[in-house]
Amino acid sequence: TSTPTGSNNVADTYIYIDAGHGKSGSAGYDPGATANGYFEAEETAELAGLVAKYAKSLYGLKVYEGSNSGLNFPDRQKDALNRGCTAFLSIHFNAGGIFKNHTFRVILLSIYGC
């Protein structure tokens, strides 16, 4: 196993929280999955806001919430690096396909490796 090169101190943690959909660069607005009046972009943005709020208030983490940043997904990852974030959290709800109904997926990338 490899040892991360970064700090293990929680105070050094800076998380980029991404709602996964919404404003999306040249694509305009990406609503994500839609069903029964619900839009993935709105639901994930709400959850991302709650995660950011509690990460700050309960754990004292430094957080950047990139929801509706207007950047495409690869550009949001670059934005996280440019901001000096130590982790990238992208939240998605899935409506079908290989993930089936009523599931969610969280993508967590550590800038320091896994």
N, C-alpha and C positions, 0 to 999 in steps of 0.2 A: 504494500500500500504506500501511497505517496503522502507526504506531509504538506498541508497547505502552507504557502509562503506568507500568508497574512496573519493578522492578529486574531486570537480567539476571544478577545475582550469584547463583551457586549457593547460597551460604550463606543467602540470603534465601528460598529455595524451601521451601515447606511444602505437602506433597502429602497429599491426602485419598484413601486407597485404599479402594475399595468392591468387595466381592466380587459384587455384583449380585443376589444372592438370599439366602435364609436368613430370619431374622426380618424381618418386613415389616409393621410398623404394625398396622392393623386387620385386615389379611389373615391375620395369624397367621404361619405358616411357609410360605415359598414355596420348594419344592425345586428350581425351575427344570426343565430337561430331565432326564428319567430314562431309563436304559436299561441293561440287563445288570447291575443291581446298583449302578450309579453314579448319583450325584445331582449335578447341576450346582452346587448350593449348597455341597456339601462340597468339590468339586474346585476351584471358584473361591476358596473361603475358604483352601484350602491354598496356592494360587498367590498370592493377595493377601498372605498371611503371608510367603511367600518374597520377593516383590517388596519388601515393607516392610523386611524384614531386610537385604536387600542394598542397598537405597536408603540405609539408615542406615549400615551398616558399610562399604560400599565408596565411597560418595559423600558421606557426611556430611549427607544431607538430613534435614530435619525431616519426620516422617511421622505421620499419624494413620490408623490402620487402622480403618475404620468397619464391618468385617464383623460381621454380626449385631448391629448397633446397634439394631435394632428399628424403624427409621424406613423409611417408604416412600421410593421413589427420589427424587421431587421434594424431600422433606424432608431427604434426605441431602445434596442439593446446597445447600440453605439452611444445613444444619449446617456444611458446609465453609466457606461464607462467614462464618458466625458465629464460627468458630474462627480465621478469618484465613488460611485456606489460599490458596495462589496457584495451585493446580492440583487438578483432580478427576479421578481415574482410576477407571473402573468396568470390571471384567473380567467377560466373559461367554463361555461356550462355547455353541455353537449345534448343535442336533440335527436341523435340517431347515428346511422353509419356503424362503424366498428365499435363505438362506445355505447350504443343503445340509448334508450330514453332515460331521462331522470338521472343523469350522472354529471359530475363536474370534474374538471381537470385543472391542476395547478402545475405550472412549469416554474421550477425554482432553479436558477442558475447561480452558482457562486462564482464570483470574479476570481477567486483564488483556486478554483478547481474542486473536485469532489474526492 
